[in-house]
Amino acid sequence: MMGWRGRIGFLVPPGNPTVEPEMMQLTPAGVSLHFTRMVAHGNTGAHEGQEERNRAQIAHLDENAALLAMVKPGVMVMAHTATSYTLGKDGEATLIDRMQREHRIPFITAFGSVVAALAHLGVRRVAYATPYNEQVTALGKAHLEAHGLQVVAHGILPGVKNIYDETPERAYQLARQTDCADAQAVFLSGVGMPTIAVLDKLEQDLGKPVISSAAAMMWNALRTIGVCEPLQHGSCLLTGIAPTGTQEIKS
């Protein structure tokens, strides 16, 4: 049987080429992944029109989640961080509750997974790095602060034409440039910009946890379905190995 240890379902923005391959890189044996595209229109991945696309995804989420639920996953993941910024704290909580009541399946978000991951690591002060424009970045900063986190530094990737054209190398540079001494961890927001390939290198170089939306949502999805084995890569969150100079990661 496919997914004999558990099945994870992802709701992915249209045009996003990153979520499937990155999640496949992190998948333990016996876990199966299943993907449904959300509905949005326009130039996906571009800064222009991002808020409108977020709202379109929210408007169509019921029908997309109903399709994904047919696979009977052990958890459904809304794999888009910025949609949570559009929803706000209360709107996100309401959406999660409604999805879970309707489908009787645990429902998590990429952003909610980041909040859970930072709490798991004991992080309160974060350097926040994004590939977004200033408006969406500000919404994300406010959303982090609404959850009691202190954003001690934030940075925006310069020269972005389309988030889906970005590279792990650019994500690495963004994290390095955004980090500061007061930050207990660096958070790379978004699942469109590839991050998984550079998280371990960043932690080695910075000596602190570096959490991306992608790593956090896989970690949260795995623990939701009860698969808790350490992985070989994908940041201390998934390997359980603390970066040099930091305390041991909580189990």
N, C-alpha and C positions, 0 to 999 in steps of 0.2 A: 504494500500500500504506500502510495506517495505521502510523504510527511508523516511517517510512523512515529516520530517524536513530537511532531507538531507542525501546524501550517500557519504561515504568516501572510496576511493580505495587505497589500499596499494600494492606496489611492494616490495616483501620480498625476501631476499636471501634464496637459498635452504639450508635446514638444520637448519634454525633459528627457535627455538621453543618458542621464547620469545615475538615476536611482537604481535601475535594474542591475547594471554591471557592478556597481559598488556594493549593493546588498548581496549579490551572488558571491563576491569575493569574501564576504564575512560569514557565509552560511555554514553552520556545522552539519555534519552528516546526519541524515535522518530528518532534517527540517526542510520543508518545501516552501517556496515563495510563489505568490500569486498576485498579479497586478491588474488593476483596472484604471483606465484613464479618466480623469475628471474632465468636465466641460468648461472650456474657455475659448475665446476667439481673439483674433488679432495676432500681432507679432510676438509670439511666445518667447520669453527670455529677455525681451527688451525692457528697459526702464519705463519707456512710454507705455501707458495703459495698464501698468501692473496692478494698480488698485482696482480697476474695472474687471480685470481678469480674476482677481481674488474673489470679488463679489459674485462673479458668474459661477465660480467653482462652488461657493457656498450655496448659491441658489439651486444648483443641480445635484448637490451632494446626496440627497435622499435616494435618487434613482441610481446613482453610481454605487453607493454603499449597498443597495439592495442587490445589484448584480454581483458584487464581490462576495456578499454573504452567502450566495448560492454554493460557493466552494467550501463552505463551513470551516473557515479559518478559526484558529484559536484566539486570534487577535486581529483587529483591523487597525491600520496605521494611516493617518492623514499625512502623507509625505510631502508637506509643503509648509515651511516655517512661516513665511510671510502672511499666509492666510490667517494664522493665529493673531498676527499683529493687527490685521483688519478687524477681526472679531473682538479683540480686547479680552481682558480677563474674564469678565462675567459671560460674555458671548461665547467664549471658548468652552467654559464650564457647562453652559446650557446645551451647546451642541453635543458635547461628549455624553451628557446625561441622556439626551434624546436618542442618540444613536444606539446607546447601550440598551435602553428600554425597548426600542423598536426591534432590534435584531438579536438581543440576548447574547451578544458577543462583546467581549472587552474592546473598547475603542480608545485609542491613544493618538496623540498628535506629536509631530516632530518637536515642536516647541515645548510641549508639556514634558516630553522625554528629556529635553535639555535641563529643565528645572529640576526634574527628579534626579538626573545624573549629577548636577552640581550639589544638590543636597546630600546625595550618597557620598560624594567626595569631601563633604564638609566645606565647600567653597561658598563664600559670601561676597567676595570682591572679585570682579571679573573684568577682563579686557575684552571688548565686544567688537568683532571685525565682520564687515559685510561687503558683498558685491553689489549692494543696492544704491539707489540715489539717496539724497539727504532726507527726503520726506519719509521714505520707508524705513531708513535707518533710525530716524527719530522715533517712529512708532515702535520699533523693536526695543529701543532703549527704554521707552516708557513702559513697555510690557514687562521687561525684566525687572524694572524698579517696582512695578505693581506687585510682583511676586516676592518683594523683600530683598532683592539683590542690589548690590552697589556697583554701578558701572563706573570704574575708576579711569577707564580710557576707552575710546572708541575710534575706529578707523574705517575708511571707505576705500575700496579698491579703485584706483584711478583708471580712467580710459576704458571703461567697460562699454562695449557696443552691444553685446548680447551675453548674458550670464552663462548660457549654455555653450558658448565658445571658449570659456575660460579653462585654465589648466591647473593641475596640482602645483606646479612651480609658482604660479601667480598666487595661489592660496597660501603657499609657504611664505612668500615675501610679505603678504598682507598680515599674516599672524605675527611675523617677526617685527614688522613696523608698528603694530598696534600694541604689543606687549609693553608693560611697564613694571617697575619694581613693586608697586603696591598691589598688583593683580595676583591673586592666588591661582588663577587659571585663565586661559584664553578660550573664548567661544567664537568659533567660525560659524556664522549663521548661513542658512540656506542649504538646500539639497541639490541645486542645479550646478553650482561650482564644485568640481571634484576635489575632495579633501582626503579620502581614506589613505591614499598612497603616501601622504606626507605627515600624517599625525605622529607616528612613532619618531620620525626624524625631528619634528618640531619639539617633542617632549625631551628628546636627548639634548637638543641644542639650547632649549630654554630652561630646562630643569623644573618644569611644572606641568600639570595636566593641560592638555589641549583637546578640547571637546568640540566636535562638529555636530551639526544637526543630524547628519547621516549616521555617525557612530552612535549618537545618543538614542536614535529611534530603533536601531537594531538591538542595542543593549536592552532597552526597555521592552521591546517586543519579545526577545528571548526569555527574559525573566518572567514576563506575563504568561508565556506558555510553559514555564517551568523547566527551561533548558538553561543551565547555569554553568556550563563548562567554560574555562578560560579559552580564549581564542589566541591565535598566533600573532595577530597584529590588529591594528585599529584603535590605538591609544590605550592608556592604562585602564580606562573604563572597561574595555573588553578583554584585555590580557590579565588584569589584576596586578600588574607589575608597576610599582610606583616609579616615576622618573627620578633619577639621581638628584638628591638634595631635598626630596619631599618625603612625607611620612607614608607608611604603608597604606595602600588603598583598602578601604573597608570591604569586607566580604558581603 
